[in-house]
Amino acid sequence: MPFTRRNLREDLADVGSNFDGAPDLEFRLASKALELEQSGLSYQRIPPDYRFPYGHTHKEQEEVFVVVGGSGRMKLDDEIVEVKKWDVVRVPPGT
C-alpha cells in the first residue's frame, strides 16, 4: 500500500498516563503507526500549567509541533520558545 492512514483519536492508544503528573494529559504516538522513517508525529492534549518532567532528543528523527489551541513554552536546547495557536515548530535531530 503506497500510503498509511490512521485516526489520531480512534486508532492510537493514549499513553498520557505513562508520564508523571496530570491525569488529564492525553498523548498519542503516531510515528510507528504511520510507518514514518525520519519524522515524529503525535497528538498531545496538555492541561494548563502542566510541565513535562523531562525532555528528550532523537539522533535521526525530526519532529514537528503544531499548536492547535492555547499557548505555552518549549525548551529547545538552552532556549525557551513561546508558542501560541497555529505556531509550527520544527525540531531537528539532536535538539
N, C-alpha and C positions, 0 to 999 in steps of 0.2 A: 504494500500500500504506500503511495507516494506522500501521504500526509498522516498526521495524527490529530485526533480531536478528543478533547476531554472537557467536562464541565467542572470548573473550579470548585463549586459548592457541592455538587452531587456525586462526583466521581472520586474525589480525593479526601482522604481521612484528615480530620482535624487533629494536628499534633500540638496544639497550643498548650495542652496540659503537661507536655514534656518540659516546659520552661518553668522555672520557679517564679511565682508571682500571681498575677491577676487571673482569677478563674474564668473571666470572660475574654481572654486572649484567644483569637482564632488564627490559626496558622496552617495553611495547606500547601504542601510542596508539590510542584508540577514538573520539575525538570526530568525526572525518570519516567513519569507517566507520559510525557510528551516526547520521550526519546531524544532530548536535547543533548548535544555533544559538547558545545562550548559555551553554553548560556545557562543561567539560572532563572527560574520563574517560580514565584509563589504568590499566594493570596494571603494577606495578613490584615486582620482587623485588630487594631491595637487600642486598648482602652485609654481614656485620658489619664495623663500623668504616669503612665507605665513606662518603665525603662528596662530594656533587656539586660540581664545580669552579666553578659559578656559579649564580645564581638568575635568575628572570625575573618579569615581570608581564604581565598582559593588560589591555587597555583596556576591553573589553566583557564578556569571558568570566569566569565564576566557576568555581572548581574545588572539588571535594570530595574529601578524602583519608580513606580508611577503613583503619585499621591492622588487618590480619587475623592478624598474628603478630609477635612480637618487640616492640621498643621503639626509640625514637630521639628525635631533636630536629629541630625545624623552625625556620628563621629566617623570621619574618613581619614585614616592615619592620625595625624595630630590636629586636624582641622574640624571644627564644628560647623556644620552647614544647616542653615534654617531652610525648611521646606514647607510649602503650602499647597493647597489644592491645585491639581493639574501640573505640578512640577514633575519633571522626569530627571532622574539621576542615574548616570551610567557609572558603575564601579568596575574598573579594570582589574584583571588578575593581579594578585599581590597586594591589593589595597585592603 
